[in-house]
Every structure is written in structure tokens, then in C-alpha cells.
């Protein structure tokens, strides 16, 4: 976009912000899917294995050096940007010091890592979780 080689593109939230900031792009259509709940779209979430001792964000915040973390792609709004601010920055947590190990992956890789107990918690979003549940119900539970 910046060099006028692309005039129209489909972006996720984080990359759309970069296109506006860096290439003078303009968002002129926004798509969401109907959830049947109040508000449409998807939400950023932290996920854990069903047998995890982690039950809420406080369990993570108050146990530095105990857990491994599957972080999202830095270009992902729901997998990186939102949790970086709302879960970590707002609680003065430096993830590099708080977790014993951090791996970076996309939403599906994070789901599989939690399911296989390769990480204790990971970022994700409600849309990808619903897709994963439909495609792999035996791994989702």
C-alpha cells in the first residue's frame, strides 16, 4: 500500500492499524460475525488446559516464575496486542520475567500447545476456539 502497489486489501485488526499509520490507508468496511450474544465479533482470551490449576487471571499474576506461556503472533490483535495490554501491562507484568518459558505461535498452535500440555496458558480468541471445536471436538474438551 505504501508504495502504491496495492489499492485494496483485507486486513486483520492489528495489520489494519499499521496500514493506516504507515501507509495512509483507510478502513472503509468492517466485517464481523454474529455471535448471538451482546455485541458481534470475537474476543481475546487466555486459555488453559481443563485440568489446570489456573482458574482466573489472578492465579497467573500472583505466581511469577511458575507457568509457561504461549504468546500470539505479534501481528495479532487478539493473540498479542490485547493481552499484552489488558492482561500484562495493566498489571505491570513483564512476560519475559514472569513466565518460565514463552513460545510464540498462531491461534491454532496455541490451542494445540495447551491441549498437549506443552504450555500452561496461551492467548487465543473466541472465533478461533469455535472453529477449533468444530474441527477437532475430541481435542477441544
DSSP file (Angstrom, degrees, kcal/mol; ACC not computed):
  #  RESIDUE AA STRUCTURE BP1 BP2  ACC     N-H-->O    O-->H-N    N-H-->O    O-->H-N    TCO  KAPPA ALPHA  PHI   PSI    X-CA   Y-CA   Z-CA
    1    1 A X    >         0   0    0      0, 0.0     3,-1.7     0, 0.0    18,-0.0   0.000 360.0 360.0 360.0 -41.7    0.0    0.0    0.0
    2    2 A X  T 3   +     0   0    0      1,-0.3    17,-0.0     2,-0.1     0, 0.0   0.829 360.0  40.3 -62.2 -31.9    2.7    2.4    0.9
    3    3 A X  T 3  S-     0   0    0      3,-0.0    -1,-0.3     0, 0.0    20,-0.0   0.164 116.4-110.3-104.9  17.4    4.3    2.2   -2.5
    4    4 A X  S <  S+     0   0    0     -3,-1.7    -2,-0.1     2,-0.2     3,-0.1   0.780  86.4 118.7  61.2  32.1    1.0    2.2   -4.4
    5    5 A X  S    S+     0   0    0      1,-0.2     2,-0.4     2,-0.0    -1,-0.1   0.625  75.5  41.1 -95.4 -17.7    1.3   -1.5   -5.5
    6    6 A X        +     0   0    0      1,-0.1    -1,-0.2     3,-0.0    -2,-0.2  -0.998  55.2 174.5-131.2 131.5   -1.8   -2.5   -3.6
    7    7 A X  S    S+     0   0    0     -2,-0.4     2,-0.4     1,-0.3    -1,-0.1   0.721  73.1  28.2-107.0 -28.8   -5.0   -0.4   -3.5
    8    8 A X        +     0   0    0      2,-0.0    -1,-0.3     0, 0.0     2,-0.3  -0.998  67.9 164.2-135.7 137.2   -7.4   -2.7   -1.7
    9    9 A X        -     0   0    0     -2,-0.4     2,-0.6    -3,-0.1    -3,-0.0  -0.986  35.6-124.6-149.7 157.4   -6.6   -5.4    0.9
   10   10 A X        +     0   0    0     -2,-0.3     2,-0.3     0, 0.0    -2,-0.0  -0.933  40.3 177.0-103.9 118.4   -8.3   -7.5    3.6
   11   11 A X        -     0   0    0     -2,-0.6     2,-0.1     2,-0.0    -2,-0.0  -0.867  29.0-125.7-121.9 153.4   -6.5   -7.0    7.0
   12   12 A X     >  -     0   0    0     -2,-0.3     4,-2.1    63,-0.1     5,-0.2  -0.309  49.1 -88.7 -77.9 177.9   -7.0   -8.2   10.5
   13   13 A X  H  > S+     0   0    0      1,-0.2     4,-2.0     2,-0.2     5,-0.2   0.934 123.6  44.4 -60.4 -51.3   -7.2   -5.5   13.2
   14   14 A X  H  > S+     0   0    0     61,-0.2     4,-1.8     1,-0.2    -1,-0.2   0.920 116.1  46.1 -64.0 -44.2   -3.5   -5.1   14.0
   15   15 A X  H  > S+     0   0    0     60,-0.4     4,-2.3     1,-0.2    -1,-0.2   0.831 109.1  56.6 -70.1 -29.6   -2.4   -5.0   10.4
   16   16 A X  H  X S+     0   0    0     -4,-2.1     4,-2.2     2,-0.2    -1,-0.2   0.904 105.6  51.1 -64.9 -40.5   -5.2   -2.6    9.5
   17   17 A X  H  X S+     0   0    0     -4,-2.0     4,-2.7     1,-0.2    -2,-0.2   0.918 110.6  48.9 -60.9 -43.2   -3.9   -0.2   12.2
   18   18 A X  H  X>S+     0   0    0     -4,-1.8     4,-3.3     1,-0.2     5,-0.5   0.892 109.0  52.7 -64.3 -39.3   -0.4   -0.5   10.7
   19   19 A X  H  X5S+     0   0    0     -4,-2.3     6,-2.2     2,-0.2     4,-1.6   0.898 112.7  44.7 -63.8 -39.6   -1.7    0.2    7.2
   20   20 A X  H  X5S+     0   0    0     -4,-2.2     4,-0.8     4,-0.2    -2,-0.2   0.941 120.0  40.6 -67.4 -47.3   -3.5    3.3    8.4
   21   21 A X  H  <5S+     0   0    0     -4,-2.7    -2,-0.2    -5,-0.2    -3,-0.2   0.906 127.8  27.9 -69.4 -43.4   -0.4    4.5   10.4
   22   22 A X  H  <5S+     0   0    0     -4,-3.3    -3,-0.2    -5,-0.2    -2,-0.2   0.748 131.6  28.6 -94.9 -26.3    2.3    3.6    8.0
   23   23 A X  H  <<S-     0   0    0     -4,-1.6    -3,-0.2    -5,-0.5    -2,-0.1   0.229 100.0-112.1-125.3  14.3    0.7    3.8    4.5
   24   24 A X     <  +     0   0    0     -4,-0.8    -4,-0.2     1,-0.1    -3,-0.1   0.849  60.3 167.9  57.6  34.1   -2.0    6.3    4.9
   25   25 A X        -     0   0    0     -6,-2.2     2,-0.4    -7,-0.1    -1,-0.1  -0.209  25.8-142.2 -73.0 168.9   -4.6    3.5    4.4
   26   26 A X        -     0   0    0     -2,-0.0     2,-0.6     0, 0.0    -1,-0.0  -0.996   6.1-139.1-137.8 130.0   -8.3    3.9    5.1
   27   27 A X        +     0   0    0     -2,-0.4     3,-0.1     1,-0.1   -11,-0.0  -0.794  32.8 159.8 -86.1 119.5  -10.7    1.3    6.7
   28   28 A X        +     0   0    0     -2,-0.6     2,-0.3     1,-0.3    -1,-0.1   0.498  62.1  36.1-120.8  -7.8  -13.9    1.6    4.7
   29   29 A X        -     0   0    0      2,-0.0     2,-0.4     0, 0.0    -1,-0.3  -0.988  59.7-169.8-143.2 136.6  -15.5   -1.8    5.5
   30   30 A X        -     0   0    0     -2,-0.3     2,-0.4    -3,-0.1    -3,-0.0  -0.995   9.2-160.1-124.8 129.2  -15.5   -3.8    8.7
   31   31 A X        +     0   0    0     -2,-0.4     2,-0.3     2,-0.0    -2,-0.0  -0.876  14.6 168.1-109.8 143.1  -16.8   -7.3    8.9
   32   32 A X        -     0   0    0     -2,-0.4     2,-0.4     9,-0.1    -2,-0.0  -0.928  28.8-123.7-138.2 164.0  -17.9   -9.2   12.0
   33   33 A X        -     0   0    0     -2,-0.3     8,-2.1     2,-0.0     2,-0.4  -0.875  30.4-107.8-110.7 150.2  -19.7  -12.4   12.5
   34   34 A X        -     0   0    0     -2,-0.4     6,-0.1     6,-0.2     5,-0.0  -0.603  30.8-178.4 -78.0 126.2  -22.9  -12.7   14.5
   35   35 A X        -     0   0    0     -2,-0.4    -1,-0.2     2,-0.3     3,-0.1   0.610  39.0-124.6 -98.4 -15.5  -22.3  -14.4   17.8
   36   36 A X  S    S+     0   0    0      1,-0.4     2,-0.2     3,-0.0     4,-0.1   0.385  83.7  98.2  80.7  -5.4  -25.9  -14.4   19.1
   37   37 A X  S    S-     0   0    0      2,-0.3    -1,-0.4     1,-0.1    -2,-0.3  -0.557  95.5 -68.6-103.6 173.3  -24.5  -12.6   22.2
   38   38 A X  S    S+     0   0    0     -2,-0.2    -1,-0.1    -3,-0.1     0, 0.0  -0.461 111.4  13.9 -61.5 128.7  -24.5   -9.0   23.0
   39   39 A X  S    S-     0   0    0     -2,-0.2    -2,-0.3    -3,-0.1    -4,-0.3   0.320  84.4-114.7  79.3 144.4  -22.1   -7.4   20.6
   40   40 A X        +     0   0    0     -6,-0.1     2,-0.3    -5,-0.1    -6,-0.2  -0.661  69.1  50.1-108.0 168.0  -20.8   -9.1   17.5
   41   41 A X  S    S-     0   0    0     -8,-2.1     2,-0.3    -2,-0.2    -9,-0.1  -0.696  84.8 -62.7 105.2-159.1  -17.2  -10.1   16.6
   42   42 A X        -     0   0    0     -2,-0.3     2,-0.4    84,-0.1    -2,-0.0  -0.823  36.6-135.2-129.3 167.1  -14.8  -12.0   18.7
   43   43 A X        -     0   0    0     -2,-0.3    83,-2.3    35,-0.0     2,-0.3  -0.929  19.3-117.1-126.5 146.6  -12.9  -11.6   21.9
   44   44 A X  E     +A  125   0A   0     -2,-0.4     2,-0.3    81,-0.2    81,-0.3  -0.629  41.4 179.1 -77.7 138.0   -9.4  -12.1   23.0
   45   45 A X  E     -A  124   0A   0     79,-2.5    79,-2.2    -2,-0.3     2,-0.5  -0.954  31.1-131.7-139.1 157.1   -9.0  -14.9   25.7
   46   46 A X  E     -A  123   0A   0     -2,-0.3     2,-0.3    77,-0.2    77,-0.2  -0.941  32.6-158.3-103.4 133.5   -6.4  -16.6   27.7
   47   47 A X  E     +A  122   0A   0     75,-3.2    75,-1.8    -2,-0.5     2,-0.3  -0.861  14.0 179.5-117.9 149.7   -6.8  -20.4   27.6
   48   48 A X  E     -A  121   0A   0     -2,-0.3    73,-0.2    73,-0.2    72,-0.1  -0.908  40.4 -85.1-136.6 164.4   -5.6  -23.2   29.9
   49   49 A X    >   -     0   0    0     71,-0.6     3,-2.3    -2,-0.3     5,-0.1  -0.411  42.9-114.0 -67.1 148.9   -6.0  -27.0   29.9
   50   50 A X  T 3  S+     0   0    0      1,-0.3    -1,-0.1    -2,-0.1    65,-0.0   0.759 118.0  48.9 -59.6 -24.7   -9.2  -28.2   31.5
   51   51 A X  T 3  S+     0   0    0      2,-0.0    -1,-0.3     0, 0.0    -2,-0.1   0.237  86.5 129.8 -97.0  12.7   -7.2  -29.8   34.4
   52   52 A X    <   -     0   0    0     -3,-2.3    -4,-0.1     1,-0.1    68,-0.0  -0.304  62.5-137.6 -69.3 147.6   -5.1  -26.7   35.0
   53   53 A X  S    S+     0   0    0      2,-0.0     2,-0.5     6,-0.0    -1,-0.1   0.549  82.1  98.9 -76.8  -6.6   -4.7  -25.2   38.5
   54   54 A X        +     0   0    0      1,-0.2    -2,-0.1    -5,-0.1     3,-0.1  -0.722  38.5 158.7 -84.1 122.3   -5.2  -21.8   36.8
   55   55 A X        +     0   0    0     -2,-0.5     2,-0.3     1,-0.3    -1,-0.2   0.550  63.4   1.9-118.5 -15.9   -8.8  -20.6   37.2
   56   56 A X  S >> S-     0   0    0      1,-0.1     4,-0.8     0, 0.0     3,-0.8  -0.959  82.2 -87.9-160.9 174.2   -8.5  -16.8   36.7
   57   57 A X  H >> S+     0   0    0     -2,-0.3     4,-2.7     1,-0.2     3,-0.8   0.839 119.6  62.6 -61.8 -34.8   -6.1  -14.1   35.8
   58   58 A X  H 3> S+     0   0    0      1,-0.3     4,-2.6     2,-0.2    -1,-0.2   0.859  95.2  60.7 -60.6 -34.9   -5.1  -13.6   39.5
   59   59 A X  H <4 S+     0   0    0     -3,-0.8    -1,-0.3     1,-0.2    -2,-0.2   0.842 111.9  39.5 -59.9 -32.2   -3.8  -17.2   39.6
   60   60 A X  H X< S+     0   0    0     -4,-0.8     3,-1.5    -3,-0.8    -2,-0.2   0.916 114.7  51.2 -80.9 -48.1   -1.3  -16.2   36.9
   61   61 A X  H 3< S+     0   0    0     -4,-2.7     3,-0.3     1,-0.3    -2,-0.2   0.882 111.3  47.6 -58.6 -41.7   -0.5  -12.7   38.2
   62   62 A X  T 3< S+     0   0    0     -4,-2.6    -1,-0.3     1,-0.2    -2,-0.1   0.306 105.4  62.2 -88.4   9.9    0.3  -13.9   41.8
   63   63 A X    X   +     0   0    0     -3,-1.5     3,-1.4    -5,-0.1     4,-0.5  -0.433  67.1 178.3-131.7  60.9    2.5  -16.8   40.7
   64   64 A X  T 3  S+     0   0    0     -3,-0.3    35,-0.2     1,-0.2    34,-0.1  -0.342  71.2  20.3 -62.9 144.1    5.5  -15.3   38.8
   65   65 A X  T 3  S+     0   0    0     33,-3.8    -1,-0.2     2,-0.2    34,-0.2   0.589 103.8  91.2  77.2  10.0    8.1  -17.9   37.6
   66   66 A X  S <  S+     0   0    0     -3,-1.4     2,-0.3    32,-0.4    -2,-0.1   0.772  74.8  54.3-104.9 -32.4    5.6  -20.8   37.8
   67   67 A X        -     0   0    0     -4,-0.5    33,-2.3    31,-0.4    34,-0.6  -0.696  64.1-133.2-115.1 156.7    4.0  -21.1   34.4
   68   68 A X  E     -b  101   0A   0     -2,-0.3    53,-1.3    31,-0.2    52,-0.7  -0.777  28.2-148.5-100.0 152.1    4.9  -21.4   30.7
   69   69 A X  E     -bc 102 121A   0     32,-2.8    34,-2.4    -2,-0.3     2,-0.8  -0.976  15.9-153.6-134.3 130.2    3.1  -19.1   28.2
   70   70 A X  E     -bc 103 122A   0     51,-2.7    53,-2.2    -2,-0.4    34,-0.2  -0.877  26.6-165.5 -98.7 102.3    2.1  -19.5   24.6
   71   71 A X  E     -b  104   0A   0     32,-2.7    34,-2.4    -2,-0.8     9,-0.2  -0.533  16.5-114.8 -87.9 155.2    2.0  -15.9   23.2
   72   72 A X  E     -b  105   0A   0      7,-1.8    34,-0.2    32,-0.2    -1,-0.1  -0.311  43.4 -73.1 -83.7 169.6    0.4  -15.0   20.0
   73   73 A X    >   -     0   0    0     32,-0.6     3,-2.6     1,-0.1    -1,-0.2  -0.389  43.9-123.5 -57.4 133.5    1.9  -13.7   16.8
   74   74 A X  T 3  S+     0   0    0      1,-0.3    -1,-0.1     6,-0.1     6,-0.1   0.689 111.9  57.9 -58.3 -17.6    3.0  -10.0   17.4
   75   75 A X  T 3  S+     0   0    0      5,-0.1     2,-0.5     4,-0.0   -60,-0.4   0.382  87.2  98.3 -90.7   4.1    0.8   -9.0   14.4
   76   76 A X    <>> -     0   0    0     -3,-2.6     5,-2.2     1,-0.2     4,-1.0  -0.798  57.3-160.9 -97.0 129.1   -2.3  -10.5   16.0
   77   77 A X  I  4>S+     0   0    0     -2,-0.5     5,-3.0     3,-0.2     6,-0.4   0.964  94.6  34.0 -68.4 -52.6   -4.7   -8.2   17.8
   78   78 A X  I  45S+     0   0    0      1,-0.2    46,-0.4     3,-0.2     5,-0.3   0.797 123.4  45.1 -76.4 -28.0   -6.4  -10.9   19.9
   79   79 A X  I  45S-     0   0    0     -6,-0.2    -7,-1.8    44,-0.1    -1,-0.2   0.616 135.6  -0.8 -91.8 -13.1   -3.4  -13.1   20.3
   80   80 A X  I  X5S+     0   0    0     -4,-1.0     4,-2.4    -9,-0.2    -3,-0.2   0.555 123.3  50.9-138.1 -59.1   -0.8  -10.4   21.2
   81   81 A X  I  ><S+     0   0    0     -5,-2.2     4,-1.6     2,-0.2     5,-0.2   0.938 112.9  42.3 -61.5 -53.6   -1.9   -6.8   21.3
   82   82 A X  H  ><S+     0   0    0     -5,-3.0     4,-2.8     1,-0.2     5,-0.5   0.945 119.0  42.6 -63.4 -50.7   -5.0   -7.0   23.6
   83   83 A X  H  >>S+     0   0    0     -6,-0.4     5,-1.8    -5,-0.3     4,-1.2   0.869 108.9  60.6 -65.9 -31.8   -3.5   -9.5   26.1
   84   84 A X  I  <>S+     0   0    0     -4,-2.4     5,-2.6     3,-0.2    -1,-0.2   0.887 118.6  28.9 -59.6 -37.0   -0.2   -7.6   26.2
   85   85 A X  I  <>S+     0   0    0     -4,-1.6     5,-2.5    -3,-0.3     6,-0.2   0.949 128.1  35.4 -86.6 -58.7   -2.0   -4.5   27.4
   86   86 A X  I  <5S+     0   0    0     -4,-2.8    -3,-0.2    -5,-0.2    -2,-0.1   0.846 128.6  30.6 -73.3 -34.8   -5.1   -5.8   29.4
   87   87 A X  I  <5S+     0   0    0     -4,-1.2    -3,-0.2    -5,-0.5    -1,-0.2   0.867 135.4  17.3 -89.3 -39.4   -3.6   -8.9   31.0
   88   88 A X  I > XS+     0   0    0     -5,-1.8     5,-2.5     2,-0.1     3,-1.3   0.917 122.9  43.4-104.6 -57.6    0.1   -7.9   31.4
   89   89 A X  G > <S+     0   0    0     -5,-2.6     3,-1.9     1,-0.3    -3,-0.2   0.896 111.0  56.0 -61.3 -41.0    0.8   -4.2   31.1
   90   90 A X  G 3 <S+     0   0    0     -5,-2.5    -1,-0.3     1,-0.3    -2,-0.1   0.685 113.4  42.9 -65.7 -15.3   -2.1   -3.1   33.2
   91   91 A X  G < 5S-     0   0    0     -3,-1.3    -1,-0.3    -6,-0.2    -2,-0.2   0.143 115.8-114.3-113.2  16.9   -0.7   -5.4   36.0
   92   92 A X  T < 5 +     0   0    0     -3,-1.9     2,-0.6     1,-0.2    -3,-0.2   0.868  62.0 156.0  54.1  41.9    2.9   -4.3   35.5
   93   93 A X      < -     0   0    0     -5,-2.5     2,-0.8    -6,-0.0    -1,-0.2  -0.881  36.7-157.4-104.8 125.1    4.0   -7.7   34.3
   94   94 A X    >>  -     0   0    0     -2,-0.6     4,-2.3     1,-0.1     3,-1.8  -0.891  11.7-155.2 -93.7 107.5    7.0   -8.2   32.0
   95   95 A X  H 3> S+     0   0    0     -2,-0.8     4,-1.8     1,-0.3    -1,-0.1   0.800  89.5  63.6 -59.1 -29.5    6.2  -11.5   30.4
   96   96 A X  H 34 S+     0   0    0      1,-0.2    -1,-0.3     2,-0.2     6,-0.1   0.797 116.0  30.2 -65.6 -26.3    9.9  -12.2   29.8
   97   97 A X  H <4 S+     0   0    0     -3,-1.8    -2,-0.2     1,-0.1    -1,-0.2   0.724 116.3  57.8 -99.9 -27.8   10.4  -12.3   33.5
   98   98 A X  H  < S+     0   0    0     -4,-2.3   -33,-3.8   -34,-0.1   -32,-0.4   0.843 101.2  56.5 -76.3 -34.6    7.1  -13.5   34.7
   99   99 A X  S  < S-     0   0    0     -4,-1.8   -31,-0.2    -5,-0.2     3,-0.1  -0.734  72.6-138.1-103.6 149.2    6.9  -16.8   32.8
  100  100 A X  S    S+     0   0    0    -33,-2.3     2,-0.3    -2,-0.3   -32,-0.2   0.803  91.1   5.1 -72.4 -28.6    9.5  -19.6   32.9
  101  101 A X  E     -b   68   0A   0    -34,-0.6   -32,-2.8     2,-0.0     2,-0.4  -0.977  64.6-160.1-155.5 142.1    9.2  -20.1   29.1
  102  102 A X  E     -b   69   0A   0     -2,-0.3     2,-0.4   -34,-0.2   -32,-0.2  -0.992   6.8-175.2-126.7 131.6    7.5  -18.3   26.3
  103  103 A X  E     -b   70   0A   0    -34,-2.4   -32,-2.7    -2,-0.4     2,-0.5  -0.945  16.6-141.3-119.7 148.2    6.7  -19.7   22.9
  104  104 A X  E     +b   71   0A   0     -2,-0.4     2,-0.3   -34,-0.2   -32,-0.2  -0.917  35.4 141.4-111.7 132.5    5.2  -17.7   20.1
  105  105 A X  E     -b   72   0A   0    -34,-2.4   -32,-0.6    -2,-0.5     2,-0.0  -0.962  48.2 -89.8-156.7 172.6    2.6  -19.2   17.8
  106  106 A X     >  -     0   0    0     -2,-0.3     4,-2.3   -34,-0.2     5,-0.2  -0.209  56.1 -88.4 -79.2-179.4   -0.6  -18.6   15.9
  107  107 A X  H  > S+     0   0    0      1,-0.2     4,-2.2     2,-0.2     5,-0.2   0.910 127.0  46.7 -61.4 -45.0   -4.0  -19.3   17.4
  108  108 A X  H  > S+     0   0    0      1,-0.2     4,-2.6     2,-0.2     5,-0.2   0.922 111.5  51.2 -65.0 -43.2   -4.2  -22.9   16.3
  109  109 A X  H  > S+     0   0    0      1,-0.2     4,-2.3     2,-0.2    -1,-0.2   0.887 110.1  50.7 -60.8 -38.5   -0.7  -23.7   17.5
  110  110 A X  H  X S+     0   0    0     -4,-2.3     4,-2.2     2,-0.2    -1,-0.2   0.913 110.0  49.3 -66.0 -42.2   -1.5  -22.1   20.9
  111  111 A X  H  X S+     0   0    0     -4,-2.2     4,-2.5     1,-0.2    -2,-0.2   0.933 113.4  46.1 -60.6 -46.1   -4.7  -24.2   21.2
  112  112 A X  H  X S+     0   0    0     -4,-2.6     4,-2.2     1,-0.2     6,-0.2   0.873 110.2  53.8 -66.1 -37.1   -2.7  -27.4   20.4
  113  113 A X  H  <>S+     0   0    0     -4,-2.3     5,-3.0    -5,-0.2     6,-1.0   0.901 112.0  44.5 -65.0 -40.9    0.1  -26.5   22.8
  114  114 A X  H ><5S+     0   0    0     -4,-2.2     3,-1.4     3,-0.2    -2,-0.2   0.930 113.0  51.0 -67.9 -44.9   -2.4  -26.1   25.7
  115  115 A X  H 3<5S+     0   0    0     -4,-2.5    -2,-0.2     1,-0.3    -1,-0.2   0.863 114.3  44.1 -60.2 -36.1   -4.2  -29.3   24.7
  116  116 A X  T 3<5S-     0   0    0     -4,-2.2    -1,-0.3    -5,-0.2    -2,-0.2   0.374 113.2-120.0 -89.9   4.2   -0.9  -31.2   24.7
  117  117 A X  T < 5S+     0   0    0     -3,-1.4    -3,-0.2     2,-0.2    -4,-0.1   0.797  74.0 132.1  60.8  31.0    0.2  -29.5   27.9
  118  118 A X  S   <S+     0   0    0     -5,-3.0     2,-0.3    -6,-0.2    -4,-0.2   0.730  77.6  22.0 -81.2 -23.5    3.2  -28.0   26.2
  119  119 A X  S    S-     0   0    0     -6,-1.0    -2,-0.2    -9,-0.1    -1,-0.2  -0.960  72.6-135.2-136.1 156.4    2.4  -24.7   27.8
  120  120 A X  S    S+     0   0    0    -52,-0.7   -71,-0.6    -2,-0.3     2,-0.3   0.825  87.2   1.0 -81.1 -32.9    0.3  -23.8   30.8
  121  121 A X  E     -Ac  48  69A   0    -53,-1.3   -51,-2.7   -73,-0.2     2,-0.3  -0.978  65.1-178.0-150.9 159.8   -1.6  -21.0   29.3
  122  122 A X  E     -Ac  47  70A   0    -75,-1.8   -75,-3.2    -2,-0.3     2,-0.2  -0.983  28.7-103.7-155.3 161.2   -1.8  -19.3   25.9
  123  123 A X  E     +A   46   0A   0    -53,-2.2     2,-0.3    -2,-0.3   -77,-0.2  -0.558  48.8 139.5 -84.9 154.4   -3.6  -16.4   24.1
  124  124 A X  E     -A   45   0A   0    -79,-2.2   -79,-2.5   -46,-0.4     2,-0.3  -0.915  38.5-113.9-166.9-167.2   -6.4  -17.0   21.7
  125  125 A X  E  >  -A   44   0A   0    -81,-0.3     4,-2.0    -2,-0.3   -81,-0.2  -0.979  25.5-113.8-145.5 160.2   -9.8  -15.7   20.6
  126  126 A X  H  > S+     0   0    0    -83,-2.3     4,-2.1    -2,-0.3     5,-0.2   0.829 112.1  55.8 -64.4 -33.6  -13.3  -16.9   20.7
  127  127 A X  H  > S+     0   0    0    -84,-0.2     4,-1.9     2,-0.2    -1,-0.2   0.936 110.7  43.2 -65.8 -46.6  -13.7  -17.2   16.9
  128  128 A X  H  > S+     0   0    0      1,-0.2     4,-2.6     2,-0.2    -1,-0.2   0.851 111.8  54.9 -68.9 -33.5  -10.7  -19.5   16.5
  129  129 A X  H  X S+     0   0    0     -4,-2.0     4,-2.5     2,-0.2    -1,-0.2   0.915 108.4  48.2 -65.3 -41.2  -11.8  -21.5   19.5
  130  130 A X  H  X S+     0   0    0     -4,-2.1     4,-1.9     2,-0.2    -2,-0.2   0.901 112.8  48.8 -64.2 -40.2  -15.2  -22.1   18.0
  131  131 A X  H  X S+     0   0    0     -4,-1.9     4,-2.1     2,-0.2    -2,-0.2   0.915 112.0  48.7 -64.2 -43.3  -13.6  -23.1   14.7
  132  132 A X  H  X S+     0   0    0     -4,-2.6     4,-3.1     1,-0.2    -2,-0.2   0.895 108.6  53.7 -63.8 -41.4  -11.2  -25.5   16.5
  133  133 A X  H  < S+     0   0    0     -4,-2.5    -1,-0.2     1,-0.2    -2,-0.2   0.895 110.8  46.4 -62.2 -39.9  -14.1  -27.0   18.5
  134  134 A X  H  < S+     0   0    0     -4,-1.9     3,-0.4     1,-0.2    -1,-0.2   0.894 119.4  40.1 -68.7 -38.7  -16.0  -27.8   15.2
  135  135 A X  H  < S+     0   0    0     -4,-2.1    -2,-0.2     1,-0.2    -1,-0.2   0.838 133.0  19.1 -80.5 -33.6  -12.9  -29.2   13.5
  136  136 A X    >X  +     0   0    0     -4,-3.1     4,-1.5    -5,-0.2     3,-1.1  -0.485  64.8 161.4-137.7  64.9  -11.4  -31.2   16.5
  137  137 A X  H 3> S+     0   0    0     -3,-0.4     4,-1.4     1,-0.3    -1,-0.1   0.825  76.7  58.2 -59.6 -33.0  -14.1  -31.7   19.1
  138  138 A X  H 34 S+     0   0    0      1,-0.2    -1,-0.3     2,-0.2    -5,-0.1   0.810 111.7  41.1 -67.5 -29.0  -12.1  -34.6   20.8
  139  139 A X  H <4 S+     0   0    0     -3,-1.1    -1,-0.2    -7,-0.2    -2,-0.2   0.689 107.9  63.3 -88.3 -20.7   -9.1  -32.2   21.4
  140  140 A X  H  <        0   0    0     -4,-1.5    -2,-0.2     1,-0.2    -3,-0.1   0.906 360.0 360.0 -74.3 -42.5  -11.2  -29.3   22.4
  141  141 A X     <        0   0    0     -4,-1.4    -1,-0.2    -8,-0.1    -2,-0.1   0.528 360.0 360.0 -56.4 360.0  -12.8  -30.7   25.6
